[in-house]
Amino acid sequence: MSSARADTPPRRLTCHCGAVELELRLSEGLSTARRCNCSFCRRRGAVSVSVPLDGLKVVKGAEHLRLYAWGTHSAQHHFCAICGIYTHHRRRSNPNEYGVNAYALEGVLPADLEPVAWSDGINHVSDRK
């Protein structure tokens, strides 16, 4: 069963140079916008929104996407090899969804999302012994 709602209009996400383009169906719109304080996300500084796995389609530039993973390798971060912009990642907190770069969505300005909630990636449940 698909978790991406068919009645949700698709959104377009592009990297800076335009080599990578994604089509997204956000199941909850921009209401899931959040920042993470883990060692990687806080350096990247992006705000992400949630997309179910079946709600993301690479329309253009799959050959330009590169993968970065570390530690448990359960979080898989994708970025454009040409301009370096983070496009999306498979979430460690929920491997059934992607986090996508909200600021790379067509028509979204940073001020549109403020205030943005934080998630506690430093104290992730998978890191507890």
DSSP file (Angstrom, degrees, kcal/mol; ACC not computed):
  #  RESIDUE AA STRUCTURE BP1 BP2  ACC     N-H-->O    O-->H-N    N-H-->O    O-->H-N    TCO  KAPPA ALPHA  PHI   PSI    X-CA   Y-CA   Z-CA
    1    1 A M              0   0    0      0, 0.0     2,-0.2     0, 0.0     0, 0.0   0.000 360.0 360.0 360.0 134.8    0.0    0.0    0.0
    2    2 A S        -     0   0    0      1,-0.1     4,-0.1     2,-0.1    53,-0.0  -0.538 360.0-166.9 -77.6 138.2    1.3    3.4   -0.9
    3    3 A S        +     0   0    0     -2,-0.2     2,-0.5     2,-0.1    -1,-0.1   0.568  67.1  91.3 -99.1 -12.1    1.8    6.0    1.8
    4    4 A A  S    S-     0   0    0     47,-0.1     2,-0.4     1,-0.0    22,-0.1  -0.731  85.5-122.4 -81.6 126.1    2.3    8.9   -0.6
    5    5 A R    >   -     0   0    0     -2,-0.5     3,-1.4     1,-0.2    -2,-0.1  -0.553  11.5-151.6 -75.4 124.6   -1.1   10.4   -1.2
    6    6 A A  T 3  S+     0   0    0     -2,-0.4    -1,-0.2     1,-0.3    -2,-0.0   0.765  95.9  59.0 -65.4 -25.7   -2.1   10.4   -4.8
    7    7 A D  T 3  S+     0   0    0      2,-0.1    -1,-0.3    -3,-0.0    -2,-0.1   0.514  83.0  99.5 -83.9  -2.9   -4.3   13.5   -4.3
    8    8 A T  S <  S-     0   0    0     -3,-1.4     3,-0.1     1,-0.1    19,-0.0  -0.716  82.2-119.5 -82.2 125.3   -1.3   15.5   -3.1
    9    9 A P        -     0   0    0      0, 0.0    17,-0.4     0, 0.0    -2,-0.1  -0.393  34.0-106.1 -65.1 141.4    0.1   17.7   -5.8
   10   10 A P        -     0   0    0      0, 0.0     2,-0.3     0, 0.0    15,-0.2  -0.352  30.3-147.9 -67.7 147.6    3.7   16.9   -6.7
   11   11 A R  E     -A   24   0A   0     13,-3.0    13,-2.8    -3,-0.1     2,-0.4  -0.842   9.2-133.1-111.5 152.5    6.4   19.2   -5.6
   12   12 A R  E     -A   23   0A   0     -2,-0.3    94,-3.2    11,-0.2     2,-0.4  -0.898  19.4-175.0-110.1 135.6    9.7   19.9   -7.5
   13   13 A L  E     +AB  22 105A   0      9,-2.2     9,-3.0    -2,-0.4     2,-0.3  -0.995   6.5 177.6-127.6 134.1   13.1   19.9   -5.9
   14   14 A T  E     -A   21   0A   0     90,-1.7     7,-0.2    -2,-0.4     2,-0.1  -0.959  27.4-121.2-133.0 154.5   16.3   20.8   -7.7
   15   15 A C        -     0   0    0      5,-1.7     3,-0.2    -2,-0.3    71,-0.0  -0.222  46.2 -92.6 -76.2-179.3   19.9   21.1   -6.8
   16   16 A H  S    S+     0   0    0      1,-0.2    -1,-0.1     2,-0.1    -2,-0.0   0.900 124.6  41.8 -66.4 -42.6   21.6   24.5   -7.3
   17   17 A C  S    S-     0   0    0      1,-0.0    -1,-0.2    68,-0.0    -3,-0.0   0.602 107.2-122.0 -84.2 -10.6   23.0   23.8  -10.8
   18   18 A G  S    S+     0   0    0     -3,-0.2    -2,-0.1     2,-0.2    -1,-0.0   0.480  78.9 119.6  85.8   2.7   19.8   22.0  -12.0
   19   19 A A  S    S+     0   0    0      1,-0.1     2,-0.5    42,-0.1    45,-0.2   0.820  72.4  50.1 -69.7 -29.7   21.5   18.7  -12.8
   20   20 A V        +     0   0    0     44,-0.1    -5,-1.7    42,-0.1     2,-0.4  -0.931  65.7 176.8-114.0 131.9   19.4   16.8  -10.3
   21   21 A E  E     -AC  14  60A   0     39,-2.5    38,-2.0    -2,-0.5    39,-1.8  -0.998   5.8-169.8-135.0 131.9   15.6   17.1  -10.2
   22   22 A L  E     -AC  13  58A   0     -9,-3.0    -9,-2.2    -2,-0.4     2,-0.5  -0.900  14.3-147.3-117.3 147.9   13.2   15.2   -7.9
   23   23 A E  E     -AC  12  57A   0     34,-2.9    34,-2.4    -2,-0.3     2,-0.3  -0.973  27.3-172.1-110.4 130.4    9.5   15.0   -7.9
   24   24 A L  E     -AC  11  56A   0    -13,-2.8   -13,-3.0    -2,-0.5     2,-0.5  -0.911  27.5-157.8-127.4 147.7    8.0   14.6   -4.4
   25   25 A R        -     0   0    0     30,-2.2     2,-0.6    -2,-0.3   -20,-0.1  -0.914  21.2-154.2-121.0 101.4    4.6   13.9   -2.9
   26   26 A L    >   -     0   0    0     -2,-0.5     3,-0.8   -17,-0.4    25,-0.2  -0.649   2.7-156.8 -78.6 117.4    4.8   15.3    0.7
   27   27 A S  T 3  S+     0   0    0     -2,-0.6    -1,-0.2    23,-0.3    24,-0.1   0.788  93.2  22.9 -67.4 -26.7    2.3   13.4    2.8
   28   28 A E  T >  S-     0   0    0     22,-0.4     3,-1.5     1,-0.4    -1,-0.2   0.046 101.9-131.0-127.9  26.2    2.0   16.2    5.3
   29   29 A G  T <   -     0   0    0     -3,-0.8     3,-0.5     1,-0.2    -1,-0.4  -0.288  67.0 -33.1  60.8-143.1    3.1   19.2    3.3
   30   30 A L  T >  S+     0   0    0      1,-0.2     3,-1.7     2,-0.1    -1,-0.2   0.371 112.2  99.6 -91.6   3.7    5.7   21.4    5.0
   31   31 A S  T <  S+     0   0    0     -3,-1.5    -1,-0.2     1,-0.3    -2,-0.1   0.669  75.3  61.1 -67.1 -15.8    4.4   20.7    8.5
   32   32 A T  T 3  S+     0   0    0     -3,-0.5    -1,-0.3    -4,-0.2    16,-0.1   0.339  73.2 138.6 -91.8   7.6    7.1   18.2    9.1
   33   33 A A    <   +     0   0    0     -3,-1.7    84,-0.8    16,-0.1     2,-0.3  -0.265  24.8 149.2 -57.2 132.1    9.9   20.7    8.7
   34   34 A R  E     -De  48 117B   0     14,-1.9    14,-2.5    82,-0.2     2,-0.3  -0.991  39.3-132.9-159.9 159.9   12.7   20.2   11.2
   35   35 A R  E     - e   0 118B   0     82,-2.7    84,-2.7    -2,-0.3     2,-0.4  -0.782  20.4-143.0-109.2 158.8   16.4   20.6   11.9
   36   36 A C  E     - e   0 119B   0     10,-0.4     9,-0.2    -2,-0.3    84,-0.2  -0.958   7.3-152.3-124.7 144.5   18.6   18.0   13.4
   37   37 A N        +     0   0    0     82,-1.6    83,-0.1    -2,-0.4    -1,-0.0   0.214  52.7 126.4-100.8  15.3   21.5   18.5   15.8
   38   38 A C  S  > S-     0   0    0     81,-0.1     4,-2.3     1,-0.1     5,-0.3  -0.200  79.7 -96.6 -65.9 168.2   23.5   15.4   14.9
   39   39 A S  T  4 S+     0   0    0      1,-0.2     4,-0.5    82,-0.2    -1,-0.1   0.807 122.3  39.0 -59.9 -31.5   27.1   15.9   14.0
   40   40 A F  T >> S+     0   0    0      2,-0.1     4,-2.0     3,-0.1     3,-0.5   0.938 115.6  47.3 -83.6 -51.7   26.4   15.9   10.2
   41   41 A C  H 3> S+     0   0    0      1,-0.2     4,-3.1     2,-0.2     5,-0.4   0.872 107.6  55.2 -62.3 -39.6   23.1   17.8   10.1
   42   42 A R  H 3< S+     0   0    0     -4,-2.3    -1,-0.2     1,-0.2    -2,-0.1   0.840 111.2  46.0 -66.7 -28.8   24.2   20.7   12.3
   43   43 A R  H <4 S+     0   0    0     -3,-0.5    -1,-0.2    -4,-0.5    -2,-0.2   0.854 114.2  48.1 -76.1 -35.9   27.2   21.2    9.9
   44   44 A R  H  < S-     0   0    0     -4,-2.0    -2,-0.2     2,-0.1    -3,-0.2   0.883  89.6-158.9 -72.3 -39.6   25.0   21.0    6.8
   45   45 A G     <  +     0   0    0     -4,-3.1     2,-0.1     1,-0.2    -3,-0.1   0.586  35.7 143.8  75.0  11.3   22.4   23.4    8.3
   46   46 A A        -     0   0    0     -5,-0.4     2,-0.5   -10,-0.0   -10,-0.4  -0.464  47.0-134.1 -83.7 155.5   19.5   22.3    6.1
   47   47 A V        -     0   0    0     -2,-0.1    55,-2.6   -12,-0.1    56,-0.6  -0.914  26.8-158.5-102.1 133.8   15.9   22.0    7.1
   48   48 A S  E     -DF  34 101B   0    -14,-2.5   -14,-1.9    -2,-0.5     2,-0.3  -0.848  10.4-159.3-116.4 153.6   14.3   18.7    6.0
   49   49 A V  E     - F   0 100B   0     51,-1.7    51,-2.5    -2,-0.3     2,-0.3  -0.903  30.8-101.9-123.0 156.1   10.7   17.7    5.4
   50   50 A S  E     + F   0  99B   0     -2,-0.3   -22,-0.4    49,-0.2   -23,-0.3  -0.556  35.0 175.0 -87.2 140.0    9.3   14.2    5.3
   51   51 A V  E     - F   0  98B   0     47,-2.4    47,-3.6    -2,-0.3   -25,-0.1  -0.989  32.2-119.8-138.4 128.6    8.5   12.2    2.2
   52   52 A P  E >   - F   0  97B   0      0, 0.0     3,-2.6     0, 0.0    45,-0.2  -0.321  34.3-107.5 -63.3 155.0    7.4    8.5    2.2
   53   53 A L  G >  S+     0   0    0     43,-1.7     3,-1.0     1,-0.3    44,-0.1   0.861 122.2  49.1 -53.2 -39.0    9.8    6.2    0.2
   54   54 A D  G 3  S+     0   0    0      1,-0.2    -1,-0.3    42,-0.2    43,-0.1   0.403  99.5  70.1 -83.7   5.9    7.2    5.9   -2.5
   55   55 A G  G <  S+     0   0    0     -3,-2.6   -30,-2.2   -31,-0.0     2,-0.4   0.286  84.8  78.4-102.6   9.4    6.7    9.6   -2.7
   56   56 A L  E <   +C   24   0A   0     -3,-1.0     2,-0.4   -32,-0.2   -32,-0.2  -0.977  51.7 175.4-123.9 128.1   10.2   10.5   -4.2
   57   57 A K  E     -C   23   0A   0    -34,-2.4   -34,-2.9    -2,-0.4     2,-0.8  -0.996  28.3-135.5-131.7 127.8   11.0   10.1   -7.8
   58   58 A V  E     +C   22   0A   0     -2,-0.4   -36,-0.2   -36,-0.2     3,-0.1  -0.748  26.4 176.6 -80.9 111.7   14.4   11.1   -9.4
   59   59 A V  E     +     0   0A   0    -38,-2.0     2,-0.3    -2,-0.8   -37,-0.2   0.832  64.1   5.1 -84.6 -36.5   13.2   12.8  -12.6
   60   60 A K  E    S+C   21   0A   0    -39,-1.8   -39,-2.5     1,-0.1    -1,-0.3  -0.998 114.4  27.5-151.2 142.5   16.6   13.9  -13.8
   61   61 A G    >>  +     0   0    0     -2,-0.3     3,-2.2   -41,-0.2     4,-0.7   0.684  51.2 148.4  87.0  20.6   20.3   13.5  -12.9
   62   62 A A  G >4 S+     0   0    0      1,-0.3     3,-1.0     2,-0.2   -42,-0.1   0.850  75.9  60.2 -54.5 -33.0   20.4   10.1  -11.1
   63   63 A E  G 34 S+     0   0    0      1,-0.2    -1,-0.3     3,-0.0   -43,-0.1   0.665 102.3  52.8 -70.2 -15.0   23.9    9.8  -12.5
   64   64 A H  G <4 S+     0   0    0     -3,-2.2    17,-2.9   -45,-0.2     2,-0.3   0.543  85.5 103.9 -95.8  -8.7   25.0   13.0  -10.7
   65   65 A L  E <<  -G   80   0B   0     -3,-1.0     2,-0.3    -4,-0.7    15,-0.2  -0.565  51.9-167.5 -77.2 135.4   23.7   11.8   -7.2
   66   66 A R  E     -G   79   0B   0     13,-2.7    13,-1.9    -2,-0.3     2,-0.4  -0.881  12.2-133.3-119.3 154.4   26.4   10.8   -4.8
   67   67 A L  E     -G   78   0B   0     -2,-0.3     2,-0.4    11,-0.2    11,-0.2  -0.886  15.6-172.8-113.0 137.0   25.9    8.9   -1.5
   68   68 A Y  E     +G   77   0B   0      9,-2.8     9,-2.7    -2,-0.4     2,-0.3  -0.994  16.7 157.1-127.0 125.6   27.4    9.7    1.9
   69   69 A A        +     0   0    0     -2,-0.4     2,-0.3     7,-0.2     7,-0.1  -0.987   7.0 168.0-142.9 150.0   26.9    7.4    4.8
   70   70 A W    >   +     0   0    0      5,-0.4     3,-2.6    -2,-0.3     5,-0.3  -0.892  51.2  16.0-149.5 177.2   28.9    6.8    8.0
   71   71 A G  T 3  S+     0   0    0      1,-0.3    -2,-0.0    -2,-0.3     0, 0.0  -0.333 135.6   3.6  57.4-115.8   28.6    5.1   11.4
   72   72 A T  T 3  S-     0   0    0     -2,-0.2    -1,-0.3     1,-0.1    -3,-0.0   0.607  89.6-137.6 -76.9 -11.9   25.7    2.6   11.1
   73   73 A H  S <  S+     0   0    0     -3,-2.6    -2,-0.1     2,-0.1    -1,-0.1   0.582  73.3 115.9  63.0  12.3   25.2    3.4    7.4
   74   74 A S        +     0   0    0     -4,-0.2     2,-0.6     1,-0.0    -1,-0.1   0.812  62.6  67.0 -79.9 -29.4   21.5    3.4    8.0
   75   75 A A  S    S-     0   0    0     -5,-0.3     2,-0.6    17,-0.1    -5,-0.4  -0.826  72.3-167.4 -89.2 126.0   21.2    7.1    7.2
   76   76 A Q  E     - H   0  90B   0     14,-1.4    14,-2.2    -2,-0.6     2,-0.5  -0.937   2.0-162.0-121.2 108.5   22.0    7.6    3.5
   77   77 A H  E     -GH  68  89B   0     -9,-2.7    -9,-2.8    -2,-0.6     2,-0.4  -0.780   3.5-160.2 -98.3 128.4   22.6   11.2    2.4
   78   78 A H  E     +GH  67  88B   0     10,-3.3     9,-2.1    -2,-0.5    10,-1.0  -0.856  15.4 166.5-110.7 141.4   22.4   12.1   -1.3
   79   79 A F  E     -GH  66  86B   0    -13,-1.9   -13,-2.7    -2,-0.4     2,-0.4  -0.971  41.9 -92.0-148.1 160.2   23.9   15.2   -2.9
   80   80 A C  E  >  -G   65   0B   0      5,-2.2     4,-1.7    -2,-0.3   -15,-0.2  -0.612  24.9-149.6 -77.0 128.7   24.7   16.5   -6.3
   81   81 A A  T  4 S+     0   0    0    -17,-2.9    -1,-0.1    -2,-0.4   -16,-0.1   0.678  94.0  49.8 -71.4 -17.6   28.2   15.7   -7.5
   82   82 A I  T  4 S+     0   0    0    -18,-0.2    -1,-0.2     3,-0.1   -17,-0.0   0.942 129.0  12.3 -87.3 -55.1   28.4   18.9   -9.5
   83   83 A C  T  4 S-     0   0    0      2,-0.1    -2,-0.2     0, 0.0    -1,-0.0   0.591  93.0-127.2-103.2 -11.3   27.2   21.6   -7.2
   84   84 A G     <  +     0   0    0     -4,-1.7     2,-0.2     1,-0.2    -3,-0.1   0.470  51.7 153.2  84.5   1.7   27.3   19.8   -3.8
   85   85 A I        -     0   0    0     -6,-0.1    -5,-2.2     1,-0.1     2,-0.3  -0.486  46.4-123.6 -73.3 130.9   23.8   20.6   -2.8
   86   86 A Y  E     +H   79   0B   0     -2,-0.2    -7,-0.3    -7,-0.2     3,-0.1  -0.560  33.2 173.8 -67.9 128.6   22.1   18.0   -0.4
   87   87 A T  E     -     0   0B   0     -9,-2.1    14,-2.4     1,-0.4     2,-0.3   0.810  54.0 -28.6-104.6 -47.5   18.9   16.8   -2.0
   88   88 A H  E     -HI  78 100B   0    -10,-1.0   -10,-3.3    12,-0.3    -1,-0.4  -0.983  46.9-152.6-163.2 166.9   17.6   14.1    0.3
   89   89 A H  E     -HI  77  99B   0     10,-2.5    10,-2.7    -2,-0.3     2,-0.6  -0.994  26.1-117.8-149.2 148.1   18.4   11.3    2.7
   90   90 A R  E     -HI  76  98B   0    -14,-2.2   -14,-1.4    -2,-0.3     8,-0.2  -0.768  48.4-117.4 -82.0 126.6   17.0    8.0    3.9
   91   91 A R        -     0   0    0      6,-2.0     6,-0.2    -2,-0.6    -1,-0.1  -0.381  19.9-159.5 -76.5 139.3   16.3    8.6    7.5
   92   92 A R  S    S+     0   0    0      1,-0.2    -1,-0.1    -2,-0.1   -17,-0.1   0.838  98.4  55.0 -75.3 -37.7   17.9    6.6   10.3
   93   93 A S  S    S+     0   0    0      1,-0.3    -1,-0.2     2,-0.1    -2,-0.0   0.787 131.1  10.0 -68.9 -27.5   15.1    7.6   12.6
   94   94 A N    >   -     0   0    0      3,-0.2     3,-1.8     1,-0.0    -3,-0.5  -0.683  64.3-170.4-152.1  93.4   12.5    6.2   10.2
   95   95 A P  T 3  S+     0   0    0      0, 0.0    -3,-0.1     0, 0.0    -2,-0.1   0.520  82.1  73.5 -66.7  -2.6   14.0    4.2    7.3
   96   96 A N  T 3  S+     0   0    0     -6,-0.1   -43,-1.7   -44,-0.0     2,-0.3   0.330 100.8  43.4 -90.4   7.0   10.5    4.1    5.7
   97   97 A E  E <  S-F   52   0B   0     -3,-1.8    -6,-2.0   -45,-0.2     2,-0.3  -0.971  71.9-129.5-146.3 162.6   10.8    7.8    4.7
   98   98 A Y  E     -FI  51  90B   0    -47,-3.6   -47,-2.4    -2,-0.3     2,-0.5  -0.794  12.6-140.8-104.2 152.3   13.2   10.3    3.2
   99   99 A G  E     -FI  50  89B   0    -10,-2.7   -10,-2.5    -2,-0.3     2,-0.3  -0.960  26.6-162.8-102.6 133.3   14.1   13.7    4.6
  100  100 A V  E     -FI  49  88B   0    -51,-2.5   -51,-1.7    -2,-0.5     2,-0.9  -0.889  30.4 -96.8-119.5 152.3   14.4   16.2    1.7
  101  101 A N  E >   -F   48   0B   0    -14,-2.4     3,-1.7    -2,-0.3     4,-0.3  -0.508  32.9-164.5 -68.5 102.2   16.0   19.6    1.6
  102  102 A A  G >  S+     0   0    0    -55,-2.6     3,-1.2    -2,-0.9    -1,-0.2   0.821  86.2  58.9 -60.1 -32.5   13.1   21.9    2.2
  103  103 A Y  G 3  S+     0   0    0    -56,-0.6    -1,-0.3     1,-0.3     4,-0.1   0.601 100.4  56.9 -75.8  -9.9   15.1   24.9    1.0
  104  104 A A  G <  S+     0   0    0     -3,-1.7   -90,-1.7   -17,-0.1     2,-0.3   0.414  82.0 110.7 -97.1  -0.3   15.6   23.2   -2.4
  105  105 A L  B X  S-B   13   0A   0     -3,-1.2     3,-1.9    -4,-0.3   -92,-0.2  -0.562  82.5-102.3 -74.4 136.2   11.9   22.9   -3.0
  106  106 A E  T 3  S+     0   0    0    -94,-3.2   -94,-0.2    -2,-0.3    -1,-0.1  -0.358 104.2  11.1 -58.1 129.4   10.6   25.1   -5.7
  107  107 A G  T 3  S+     0   0    0      1,-0.2     2,-0.5    -4,-0.1    -1,-0.3   0.471  95.6 123.7  83.2   2.9    8.8   28.1   -4.3
  108  108 A V    <   -     0   0    0     -3,-1.9    -1,-0.2    -6,-0.1     3,-0.0  -0.856  38.9-169.0-102.2 128.8   10.0   27.7   -0.7
  109  109 A L    >>  -     0   0    0     -2,-0.5     3,-1.7    -3,-0.1     4,-0.5  -0.877  32.7-117.2-109.5 146.7   11.8   30.5    1.1
  110  110 A P  H >> S+     0   0    0      0, 0.0     3,-1.5     0, 0.0     4,-0.6   0.865 114.3  56.5 -51.4 -41.2   13.6   29.9    4.4
  111  111 A A  H >4 S+     0   0    0      1,-0.3     3,-0.5     2,-0.2    -3,-0.0   0.755  94.0  69.8 -64.8 -23.1   11.3   32.5    6.2
  112  112 A D  H <4 S+     0   0    0     -3,-1.7    -1,-0.3     1,-0.2    -4,-0.0   0.767 102.8  43.5 -63.8 -24.6    8.3   30.5    5.1
  113  113 A L  H << S+     0   0    0     -3,-1.5    -1,-0.2    -4,-0.5    -2,-0.2   0.561  88.9 154.0-100.9 -10.5    9.2   27.7    7.4
  114  114 A E    <<  +     0   0    0     -4,-0.6     2,-0.1    -3,-0.5     3,-0.0  -0.398  52.8  42.9 -71.9 145.2   10.1   29.6   10.6
  115  115 A P  S    S-     0   0    0      0, 0.0     2,-0.5     0, 0.0    -1,-0.0   0.622  81.1-168.9 -77.3 149.0   10.1   28.7   13.4
  116  116 A V        -     0   0    0     -2,-0.1   -82,-0.2   -82,-0.0    -2,-0.1  -0.895  16.7-128.1-108.1 131.2   11.5   25.2   12.6
  117  117 A A  E     -e   34   0B   0    -84,-0.8   -82,-2.7    -2,-0.5     2,-0.4  -0.321  19.8-131.1 -72.9 158.1   11.5   22.5   15.3
  118  118 A W  E     -e   35   0B   0    -84,-0.2     2,-0.4    -2,-0.0   -82,-0.2  -0.868   9.4-151.7-110.0 144.3   14.7   20.6   16.2
  119  119 A S  E     -e   36   0B   0    -84,-2.7   -82,-1.6    -2,-0.4     2,-1.4  -0.897  25.2-118.4-110.5 150.2   15.1   16.8   16.5
  120  120 A D        +     0   0    0     -2,-0.4     3,-0.2     1,-0.2   -84,-0.1  -0.617  46.0 156.4 -92.4  80.7   17.7   15.4   18.9
  121  121 A G    >   +     0   0    0     -2,-1.4     3,-1.0     1,-0.2    -1,-0.2   0.692  67.9  67.9 -75.8 -19.8   20.1   13.5   16.6
  122  122 A I  T 3  S+     0   0    0      1,-0.3    -1,-0.2    -3,-0.2    -2,-0.1   0.898 108.1  37.6 -65.0 -39.6   22.9   13.7   19.2
  123  123 A N  T 3  S+     0   0    0     -3,-0.2    -1,-0.3     3,-0.0    -2,-0.1  -0.283  85.8 169.4-106.8  45.3   21.0   11.4   21.5
  124  124 A H    X   -     0   0    0     -3,-1.0     3,-1.8     1,-0.1     4,-0.4  -0.312  42.2-125.7 -62.4 140.1   19.6    9.1   18.9
  125  125 A V  G >  S+     0   0    0      1,-0.3     3,-1.1     2,-0.2    -1,-0.1   0.797 108.1  62.0 -58.0 -31.8   18.0    5.9   20.3
  126  126 A S  G 3  S+     0   0    0      1,-0.2    -1,-0.3     3,-0.0    -2,-0.1   0.694  98.9  57.0 -69.1 -17.5   20.2    3.7   18.0
  127  127 A D  G <  S+     0   0    0     -3,-1.8     2,-0.3     2,-0.0    -1,-0.2   0.553  82.7 103.7 -90.2  -8.3   23.3    5.1   19.8
  128  128 A R    <         0   0    0     -3,-1.1    -5,-0.0    -4,-0.4    -3,-0.0  -0.540 360.0 360.0 -77.7 137.6   22.2    4.0   23.3
  129  129 A K              0   0    0     -2,-0.3    -1,-0.1     0, 0.0    -3,-0.0   0.442 360.0 360.0 -90.7 360.0   23.9    1.0   24.7
